[in-house]
Amino acid sequence: MLKNPVLETKGIWKGYEEANRSYCWILKELNLELMEGEFISILGKPASGKTTLLNILSFLKFPDKGEVYFQGRLVGKSGAEELKHMHNERVWLFEHILTSNQIAVAVEKKLAAVLLDEPTGLLNLEPDNFLLKSVRYLNSCGIAVVTATKDPVTASHATSIYKLSEGKIEKLPL
């Protein structure tokens, strides 16, 4: 089955101004493609930009430079109301945990992607792990999943692992 891109970043940069008025780049020319039903993990140290990237992928923040695409369409040109709708109806961001009710609603709404920031529920390596089974179920329904974590064990559950360091992202071999 041919899979289509759900979310894609092209050359995005994101940063902030420090107290001394210098600019600090958190993300630097970052390119990432997330396909339908894919399960990727973004591995990085604390303050490496993982949450910033998830906020951009979920339309809660805009990059300073570069482009973000949702299902092939450039995001950001359509206005705040459409972005709010896309965040609420197409791409969900969760911190730490995902409940069975949320999983059911995600499938019912036919979400495009679920983003998990530091999903502590994946720390358990047991085969009957609820969150891991849930992620695999979402994937089987065509929903893409991204986890962002500092923990290599948590990242190891994904089918693809990317390392985010010094603002750059690279795909790691499995």
C-alpha positions in Angstrom: 0.0 0.0 0.0 1.4 3.4 -1.0 1.6 5.8 1.9 1.3 9.5 1.6 3.1 12.2 3.6 1.1 13.5 6.6 3.5 16.1 8.0 6.7 17.4 6.4 9.1 20.1 7.3 11.4 21.8 4.8 14.4 23.8 6.1 12.7 25.0 9.3 14.5 27.2 11.8 13.2 28.1 15.2 14.9 30.1 17.9 14.5 32.7 20.6 16.2 35.9 21.7 18.4 35.6 24.8 18.7 38.2 27.5 21.9 39.6 26.0 19.9 40.2 22.7 21.7 37.4 20.8 19.6 34.9 19.0 19.8 31.2 19.9 18.6 28.7 17.3 16.8 25.6 18.7 16.1 24.1 15.3 18.4 24.6 12.3 17.3 23.9 8.7 15.4 20.8 9.9 13.8 18.5 7.3 11.5 15.7 8.4 8.8 13.6 6.7 6.1 11.7 8.5 4.1 9.2 6.4 0.6 7.7 7.0 0.7 5.0 9.6 4.3 5.6 10.5 5.7 5.4 14.0 8.8 7.5 14.6 10.6 8.6 17.7 12.6 11.8 18.1 15.4 11.1 20.6 17.2 14.0 22.2 18.6 15.4 25.5 16.5 17.8 27.5 16.2 21.3 25.9 17.3 19.9 22.5 14.2 21.2 20.7 12.0 18.1 20.8 8.9 19.9 22.3 9.5 22.9 20.0 9.4 20.6 17.0 6.2 18.9 18.2 4.6 22.3 18.7 5.4 23.2 15.2 4.2 19.8 13.8 0.9 20.3 15.8 0.4 23.9 14.5 0.8 25.5 17.9 4.0 27.4 16.9 5.3 28.6 13.6 8.9 28.2 12.4 10.9 31.4 12.1 12.1 30.2 8.6 11.2 27.3 6.4 8.0 25.5 5.5 5.6 23.0 7.1 3.3 20.9 5.0 0.2 19.0 6.1 -0.9 16.3 3.7 1.0 18.1 0.9 -0.5 21.5 1.6 1.7 24.4 2.9 0.6 25.3 6.5 0.5 28.9 7.7 -0.9 30.6 4.6 -4.5 29.8 5.7 -4.9 31.8 8.9 -5.2 31.1 12.6 -8.7 29.7 12.6 -7.8 26.9 10.1 -4.7 26.1 12.0 -6.7 25.8 15.2 -9.1 23.5 13.5 -6.3 21.4 12.1 -4.8 21.1 15.6 -8.1 20.1 17.1 -9.4 17.8 14.4 -6.4 16.4 12.5 -3.2 16.4 14.6 -3.2 15.9 18.4 -0.4 16.6 20.8 -0.3 14.8 24.2 2.2 15.1 27.1 3.1 11.8 28.9 0.0 9.6 28.4 -2.8 8.6 26.1 -6.1 7.1 27.5 -8.2 4.4 25.9 -11.0 7.0 25.4 -8.6 9.3 23.5 -7.5 6.4 21.3 -11.1 5.6 20.4 -11.8 9.3 19.6 -8.6 9.5 17.5 -9.7 6.6 15.4 -13.3 7.8 15.1 -12.2 11.3 14.0 -9.7 9.7 11.6 -6.8 11.8 12.9 -3.8 12.2 10.6 -1.3 12.1 13.5 -0.8 11.8 17.2 2.2 13.4 18.8 3.4 12.2 22.2 5.8 14.4 24.2 7.8 12.2 26.7 5.4 9.3 26.8 6.3 7.7 30.1 3.8 4.9 29.4 6.2 3.4 26.9 8.9 2.8 29.5 7.5 -0.7 30.2 9.0 -3.1 27.7 6.4 -5.8 28.4 4.6 -7.1 25.2 1.2 -6.2 26.7 2.2 -2.6 27.3 -1.1 -0.6 26.9 0.5 2.5 25.2 2.7 0.4 22.8 -0.3 -1.7 21.8 -2.4 1.5 21.4 0.3 3.1 19.2 0.4 0.0 17.0 -3.4 0.1 16.8 -3.4 3.7 15.7 -0.7 2.9 13.1 -2.9 0.0 11.7 -5.7 2.5 11.3 -3.4 4.8 9.2 -2.7 7.3 12.0 1.0 8.4 12.1 2.6 8.6 15.6 5.6 10.6 16.7 7.1 10.3 20.2 9.7 12.7 21.5 11.8 11.4 24.3 15.2 11.6 26.1 15.0 7.9 26.8 16.6 5.5 24.3 14.5 2.6 25.6 11.3 4.5 24.9 12.6 5.5 21.5 13.4 1.9 20.6 9.7 1.0 20.3 9.4 3.1 17.1 9.9 1.8 13.6 12.2 4.8 12.8 14.4 6.8 15.3 15.7 10.3 14.7 18.3 12.0 16.9 17.8 15.7 17.5 21.0 17.4 18.6 22.3 21.0 18.3 19.3 21.9 16.3 19.9 19.3 13.6 18.0 16.0 13.0 19.4 12.7 11.7 17.9 9.3 11.1 19.5 6.6 13.1 20.1 3.1 11.8 18.0 0.4 13.6 
